[in-house]
């Protein structure tokens, strides 16, 4: 934790950097703003170790950008990262391999009418029963997850999940 969240004195020694591609891959300073880099000089880079969570980090976006730039990195490919970040894509993939998965329903924001939620709730309850778990489909494993034991709790869980994502998985 001490290294991950540096104190104010440590932050003063750090510099914001940018990844520069060309004949040589390097990090270059962007001034005196805070970042996890302790020398304000151009630093050659051999490989990137992506160490971040959530959207644009572990969902394949960063990996795709690095591939477009021809930058070597460790970890999952954009496709593998994208599948594993999307809960429904993961379920579809593992079910195709014969691994049992829970029944689930995806609700897209474009089909969600918070002023008239009953048609959506009725569709969900035709396929599932209580209790159920409501999850933003494209976020981390527990972020925004709620449970419902009634139609009212399902409504509240869906509304909360749509604040965080455009599609919601209910199991």
C-alpha positions as CSV (number, residue, x, y, z in Angstrom):
1,X,0.0,0.0,0.0
2,X,2.9,2.4,0.8
3,X,4.2,1.9,-2.7
4,X,0.8,1.8,-4.4
5,X,-0.5,5.0,-2.8
6,X,2.6,7.2,-2.3
7,X,2.6,9.9,0.4
8,X,2.7,13.5,-0.5
9,X,6.6,13.6,-0.2
10,X,6.9,10.7,-2.7
11,X,4.3,12.3,-5.1
12,X,6.5,15.4,-5.3
13,X,9.3,13.3,-6.8
14,X,7.1,11.7,-9.4
15,X,6.4,12.9,-13.0
16,X,3.7,12.5,-15.5
17,X,4.9,10.6,-18.6
18,X,3.8,9.7,-22.1
19,X,4.6,6.6,-24.1
20,X,6.3,7.6,-27.3
21,X,6.7,5.3,-30.3
22,X,9.1,5.6,-33.1
23,X,12.5,4.1,-33.8
24,X,12.8,3.5,-30.0
25,X,9.9,3.0,-27.6
26,X,10.3,5.3,-24.6
27,X,8.6,7.2,-21.8
28,X,9.1,10.9,-21.9
29,X,8.2,13.4,-19.2
30,X,5.2,15.7,-19.5
31,X,6.1,18.3,-16.9
32,X,5.9,18.2,-13.1
33,X,2.5,16.6,-12.7
34,X,2.0,13.5,-10.5
35,X,2.5,10.0,-12.0
36,X,4.3,6.8,-11.1
37,X,7.7,7.7,-12.6
38,X,10.6,9.0,-10.5
39,X,13.0,10.4,-13.2
40,X,12.1,13.2,-15.5
41,X,14.2,11.9,-18.4
42,X,13.4,9.9,-21.5
43,X,13.4,6.2,-20.4
44,X,13.7,3.4,-23.0
45,X,10.9,0.8,-22.7
46,X,11.3,-2.9,-23.7
47,X,7.9,-4.1,-22.7
48,X,4.7,-2.8,-21.0
49,X,3.3,-4.6,-17.9
50,X,-0.3,-3.3,-17.8
51,X,-1.2,-3.1,-14.1
52,X,-4.6,-1.5,-13.9
53,X,-8.2,-2.4,-13.4
54,X,-11.6,-1.7,-15.0
55,X,-12.7,-0.1,-18.2
56,X,-10.0,0.8,-20.7
57,X,-7.4,-1.2,-18.6
58,X,-8.4,-4.8,-18.3
59,X,-11.1,-4.9,-20.9
60,X,-8.8,-5.1,-24.0
61,X,-8.7,-1.4,-24.9
62,X,-5.2,-0.8,-23.6
63,X,-4.0,-4.0,-25.2
64,X,-5.5,-3.1,-28.5
65,X,-3.9,0.3,-28.5
66,X,-0.5,-1.3,-27.6
67,X,-0.9,-3.7,-30.5
68,X,-1.8,-0.9,-32.9
69,X,1.4,0.9,-31.9
70,X,3.5,-2.3,-32.1
71,X,4.4,-2.1,-28.4
72,X,5.2,-5.4,-26.7
73,X,3.2,-6.1,-23.5
74,X,2.5,-9.0,-21.2
75,X,-0.9,-10.5,-20.4
76,X,-4.0,-11.2,-22.3
77,X,-4.7,-10.3,-25.9
78,X,-7.5,-7.7,-26.6
79,X,-9.9,-10.5,-27.5
80,X,-9.2,-12.6,-24.3
81,X,-9.3,-9.4,-22.1
82,X,-12.6,-8.3,-23.7
83,X,-14.3,-11.7,-23.3
84,X,-13.2,-12.0,-19.7
85,X,-14.3,-8.5,-18.8
86,X,-17.8,-8.9,-20.2
87,X,-19.8,-11.3,-17.9
88,X,-22.2,-12.4,-20.7
89,X,-19.4,-13.0,-23.2
90,X,-17.6,-15.1,-20.6
91,X,-20.7,-17.1,-19.8
92,X,-21.3,-17.8,-23.6
93,X,-17.7,-18.8,-24.1
94,X,-17.5,-21.2,-21.1
95,X,-21.0,-22.7,-21.8
96,X,-19.8,-23.5,-25.4
97,X,-17.0,-25.5,-23.8
98,X,-19.6,-27.5,-21.8
99,X,-19.0,-25.8,-18.5
100,X,-22.3,-25.3,-16.6
101,X,-23.4,-21.7,-16.1
102,X,-26.3,-20.1,-14.3
103,X,-29.3,-19.0,-16.3
104,X,-29.2,-15.3,-17.0
105,X,-30.9,-12.5,-18.7
106,X,-29.2,-9.4,-20.3
107,X,-31.1,-6.1,-20.2
108,X,-29.8,-3.3,-22.5
109,X,-30.2,0.3,-21.5
110,X,-31.8,1.1,-24.8
111,X,-34.7,-1.3,-23.8
112,X,-34.9,0.1,-20.3
113,X,-37.6,2.6,-19.6
114,X,-37.3,3.8,-16.0
115,X,-40.7,5.5,-16.3
116,X,-42.4,2.2,-17.3
117,X,-40.1,-0.6,-16.0
118,X,-42.8,-3.3,-15.7
119,X,-42.5,-4.8,-19.3
120,X,-38.7,-5.3,-18.7
121,X,-39.2,-6.7,-15.2
122,X,-42.0,-9.0,-16.5
123,X,-39.6,-10.3,-19.2
124,X,-36.9,-11.0,-16.7
125,X,-39.2,-12.7,-14.3
126,X,-40.6,-15.0,-17.1
127,X,-37.1,-16.5,-17.3
128,X,-35.8,-16.2,-13.7
129,X,-37.1,-16.4,-10.2
130,X,-36.1,-14.7,-6.9
131,X,-33.6,-14.4,-5.4
132,X,-31.5,-13.0,-8.3
133,X,-28.2,-11.2,-8.7
134,X,-28.0,-8.0,-10.7
135,X,-24.6,-7.1,-12.2
136,X,-23.3,-4.4,-14.5
137,X,-22.1,-6.6,-17.4
138,X,-18.8,-4.9,-18.2
139,X,-17.3,-3.9,-14.9
140,X,-15.2,-5.7,-12.3
141,X,-16.4,-8.8,-10.5
142,X,-18.2,-7.1,-7.6
143,X,-18.6,-3.4,-8.5
144,X,-22.2,-2.4,-8.7
145,X,-23.6,-5.9,-7.9
146,X,-26.8,-6.2,-5.9
147,X,-29.3,-8.9,-5.1
148,X,-33.1,-8.9,-5.3
149,X,-35.7,-10.9,-3.5
150,X,-38.6,-8.9,-4.8
151,X,-39.8,-7.0,-7.9
152,X,-39.0,-3.7,-6.1
153,X,-35.5,-4.7,-5.2
154,X,-35.0,-5.9,-8.9
155,X,-36.1,-2.4,-10.0
156,X,-33.7,-0.7,-7.6
157,X,-30.8,-3.0,-8.7
158,X,-31.4,-2.4,-12.4
159,X,-31.6,1.3,-12.0
160,X,-28.4,1.4,-10.0
161,X,-26.6,-0.9,-12.4
162,X,-27.6,1.2,-15.4
163,X,-25.8,4.2,-13.8
164,X,-22.6,2.1,-14.2
165,X,-23.0,0.2,-17.5
166,X,-25.2,0.1,-20.7
167,X,-26.0,-3.6,-20.2
168,X,-26.9,-5.5,-17.1
169,X,-26.7,-9.3,-16.4
170,X,-29.3,-10.8,-14.1
171,X,-28.8,-14.3,-12.8
